[in-house]
């Protein structure tokens, strides 16, 4: 089992019209001399952080102690809080490897500053924001800290879409496995995907409410132009929630489809066995009669056929004719046709196509 990372990386991006600085610092004490008045400063803390570092940053940017406690404790529900001179937002970031992993992003923003705390230093979904600042794409360097906070939140929300796309691909592959071939491990795979979908729902639902609360915030710290962008971010969160609900329903339908396919397959097996058994009942009856040991010398009624020259071929012919007659009778009745797809299975397939 890999050892959890212990390194903490403190990075600073400071920018303004015609100005840009990006630098990693060894400690919080190096930040005051790099932060310039009139510029927007983004301090990003990657990795596990101690209470001392959090307190230093709290003193530097006058951050509220209740919000700092949420950063230290970690694993908080997504939420938005207003603390007078600054705002505080918690947003879970997600990544999908073998299983779904979540990471808490804690974000503070106020006049001229944005401070973010991340639990893990091994990559995040904020690279597009950094690239836009580095390459001066758009008008971002001329906008305030509230717009930078929006872009970070928007990057977190948009980071859910690739994860949901991957889950959707897995669900489609699993659907094909269920329909085209028998997979005994299908229930376990379905439940694993359903757990990931439910975990996503638990993250996205409060995140949507947090974005909505930030959108409704009436303080002057968030400009009117930024609220327009936040409205689009909120729409993305609603789309995510719709996708999650659809995938959760698909998981339930896939389990029903798996059970229906198994039941249909078992019915086919039982049908074949019943037909074979039925076809061999008449020959067994004839063989059972002629297996009785009555002595024909004692009575002319005691199986006189045993002394016939063609007795044995005649008995076999009778058995074969009885089997053929029974076979064609079953065919005429339509009992030998494949059961195919049950009505329940057809309904589930139609429902899965509609959900796609």
TAJOWO-V531957 format. One record per residue. N is the residue number from 1. RES is the residue in three letters. SS is DSSP state (A for helix, B for strand, O for the rest). Layout:
n = (N,N)
res = (RES,RES)
ss = (SS,SS)
//
This chain:
n = (1,2,3,4,5,6,7,8,9,10,11,12,13,14,15,16,17,18,19,20,21,22,23,24,25,26,27,28,29,30,31,32,33,34,35,36,37,38,39,40,41,42,43,44,45,46,47,48,49,50,51,52,53,54,55,56,57,58,59,60,61,62,63,64,65,66,67,68,69,70,71,72,73,74,75,76,77,78,79,80,81,82,83,84,85,86,87,88,89,90,91,92,93,94,95,96,97,98,99,100,101,102,103,104,105,106,107,108,109,110,111,112,113,114,115,116,117,118,119,120,121,122,123,124,125,126,127,128,129,130,131,132,133,134,135,136,137,138,139,140,141,142,143,144,145,146,147,148,149,150,151,152,153,154,155,156,157,158,159,160,161,162,163,164,165,166,167,168,169,170,171,172,173,174,175,176,177,178,179,180,181,182,183,184,185,186,187,188,189,190,191,192,193,194,195,196,197,198,199,200,201,202,203,204,205,206,207,208,209,210,211,212,213,214,215,216,217,218,219,220,221,222,223,224,225,226,227,228,229,230,231,232,233,234,235,236,237,238,239,240,241,242,243,244,245,246,247,248,249,250,251,252,253,254,255,256,257,258,259,260,261,262,263,264,265,266,267,268,269,270,271,272,273,274,275,276,277,278,279,280,281,282,283,284,285,286,287,288,289,290,291,292,293,294,295,296,297,298,299,300,301,302,303,304,305,306,307,308,309,310,311,312,313,314,315,316,317,318,319,320,321,322,323,324,325,326,327,328,329,330,331,332,333,334,335,336,337,338,339,340,341,342,343,344,345,346,347,348,349,350,351,352,353,354,355,356)
res = (UNK,UNK,UNK,UNK,UNK,UNK,UNK,UNK,UNK,UNK,UNK,UNK,UNK,UNK,UNK,UNK,UNK,UNK,UNK,UNK,UNK,UNK,UNK,UNK,UNK,UNK,UNK,UNK,UNK,UNK,UNK,UNK,UNK,UNK,UNK,UNK,UNK,UNK,UNK,UNK,UNK,UNK,UNK,UNK,UNK,UNK,UNK,UNK,UNK,UNK,UNK,UNK,UNK,UNK,UNK,UNK,UNK,UNK,UNK,UNK,UNK,UNK,UNK,UNK,UNK,UNK,UNK,UNK,UNK,UNK,UNK,UNK,UNK,UNK,UNK,UNK,UNK,UNK,UNK,UNK,UNK,UNK,UNK,UNK,UNK,UNK,UNK,UNK,UNK,UNK,UNK,UNK,UNK,UNK,UNK,UNK,UNK,UNK,UNK,UNK,UNK,UNK,UNK,UNK,UNK,UNK,UNK,UNK,UNK,UNK,UNK,UNK,UNK,UNK,UNK,UNK,UNK,UNK,UNK,UNK,UNK,UNK,UNK,UNK,UNK,UNK,UNK,UNK,UNK,UNK,UNK,UNK,UNK,UNK,UNK,UNK,UNK,UNK,UNK,UNK,UNK,UNK,UNK,UNK,UNK,UNK,UNK,UNK,UNK,UNK,UNK,UNK,UNK,UNK,UNK,UNK,UNK,UNK,UNK,UNK,UNK,UNK,UNK,UNK,UNK,UNK,UNK,UNK,UNK,UNK,UNK,UNK,UNK,UNK,UNK,UNK,UNK,UNK,UNK,UNK,UNK,UNK,UNK,UNK,UNK,UNK,UNK,UNK,UNK,UNK,UNK,UNK,UNK,UNK,UNK,UNK,UNK,UNK,UNK,UNK,UNK,UNK,UNK,UNK,UNK,UNK,UNK,UNK,UNK,UNK,UNK,UNK,UNK,UNK,UNK,UNK,UNK,UNK,UNK,UNK,UNK,UNK,UNK,UNK,UNK,UNK,UNK,UNK,UNK,UNK,UNK,UNK,UNK,UNK,UNK,UNK,UNK,UNK,UNK,UNK,UNK,UNK,UNK,UNK,UNK,UNK,UNK,UNK,UNK,UNK,UNK,UNK,UNK,UNK,UNK,UNK,UNK,UNK,UNK,UNK,UNK,UNK,UNK,UNK,UNK,UNK,UNK,UNK,UNK,UNK,UNK,UNK,UNK,UNK,UNK,UNK,UNK,UNK,UNK,UNK,UNK,UNK,UNK,UNK,UNK,UNK,UNK,UNK,UNK,UNK,UNK,UNK,UNK,UNK,UNK,UNK,UNK,UNK,UNK,UNK,UNK,UNK,UNK,UNK,UNK,UNK,UNK,UNK,UNK,UNK,UNK,UNK,UNK,UNK,UNK,UNK,UNK,UNK,UNK,UNK,UNK,UNK,UNK,UNK,UNK,UNK,UNK,UNK,UNK,UNK,UNK,UNK,UNK,UNK,UNK,UNK,UNK,UNK,UNK,UNK,UNK,UNK,UNK,UNK,UNK,UNK,UNK,UNK,UNK,UNK,UNK,UNK,UNK,UNK,UNK,UNK)
ss = (O,O,O,O,O,O,O,O,B,B,B,B,B,B,B,B,O,O,B,B,B,B,B,B,B,O,O,A,A,A,O,O,O,O,O,O,O,O,O,B,B,B,B,B,B,B,O,O,O,O,A,A,A,A,A,A,A,A,A,A,A,O,O,O,A,A,A,A,A,A,A,A,A,O,O,O,O,O,B,B,B,B,B,O,O,B,B,B,B,B,B,B,B,B,B,B,O,O,O,B,B,B,B,B,B,B,B,B,B,B,O,O,B,B,B,B,B,B,O,O,O,O,O,O,O,O,A,A,A,A,A,A,A,A,O,O,O,O,O,A,A,A,O,O,A,A,A,A,A,A,A,A,A,A,A,A,A,A,A,A,A,A,A,A,A,A,A,A,A,A,A,A,A,A,A,A,A,A,A,A,O,O,O,O,O,A,A,A,A,A,A,A,A,A,A,A,A,A,A,A,A,A,A,A,A,A,A,A,A,A,A,A,A,A,A,A,O,O,O,O,O,O,O,A,A,A,A,A,A,A,A,A,A,A,A,A,A,A,A,A,A,A,A,A,A,A,A,A,A,A,A,A,A,A,A,A,A,A,A,A,A,A,A,A,A,A,A,A,A,A,A,A,A,A,A,A,A,A,A,A,A,A,A,A,A,A,A,A,A,A,O,O,O,O,O,O,O,O,O,O,O,O,O,A,A,A,A,O,O,O,A,A,A,A,A,A,A,A,A,A,A,A,A,A,A,A,A,A,A,A,A,A,A,O,O,O,O,O,O,O,O,O,A,A,A,A,A,A,A,A,A,A,A,A,A,O)
//
